Amino acid sequence: MKNITNNNTDNYSFLKTDIHSHLIPGLDDGVKSIKEAIECISRLNALGFSKIITTPHINSEYFHNTPETIRLGLEKLNAAIKKLKIPIVVEAAAEYYLNYDFIDSIVKNELLTFGDNYVLFELSYYNATNIVDEAVFKMQTHGYKPVLAHPERYNYWNNNIDIFKKLKDKGVLFQMNTLSLNGVFSVEAKNMAENFIKNNMIEFIGSDAHNINYVIGLELVVSNKYFKKLRDSGLLLNQIL
């Protein structure tokens, strides 16, 4: 493993916390084993993170997770971390897919949150939905703080930043994927991530790590000029989690 110095200018120690990942084995399209999870977590720790809030998918169509299955998986993962004496805190929330089942969970106050009652939710990658405003209103009226996962990756809105500005006006916080700045997902996502940073629209940044390749990719981002601009903006909330 590459040696990474504990310096705020060349690693992620300034962030302290990674808030988006899929590191509980077997729950979704993320890591498949405790061994794989430990490899990712150890490397994230070496990159400067002292805390991870991992976020398994909850999607009624594909990943039928519940708060109970996630908590059980986290317990097993933390037992392995403790045994290996890795100096990192791992907690769990969820990444919710926006549909009517999600809205039902909001009303029932069943959501897994992180920090100050933040809720991470994602949209379809393929089609725009007309229930975003309804979901945001429901979250806020039930005391939740909505955080939109990787807004730069919704290509159907990439030419219309006004849509995102309207979400910001409604109080939605944005979580950008770190690797979007390297163009890993698409050129369009990279351009949109840069545009969000230019417009001071990002409050959280996350690895969205599904496997070790995501974590290795993080090493390349610290020298990116837009990452540095975001780092120096004073807007990121990862540090207070």
ABEGO torsion letter per residue (X at the ends): XBBBBBBAAABAAAAGBBABBBABBGABABBABAAAAAAAAAAAAAAGBABBBBBBBBBAAABBBBAAAAAAAAAAAAAAAAAAGBBBBBBBBBBBBBBAAAAAAAAAGABBBBEBGBBBBBBBAABBBAAAAAAAAAAAAAGBBBBBBGAAABAAAAABAAAAAAAAAAGBBBBBBAAAAAGAABAAAAAAAAAAAAAGABABBBAGBABAAAAAAAAAAAABAAAAAAAAAGABAAAAX
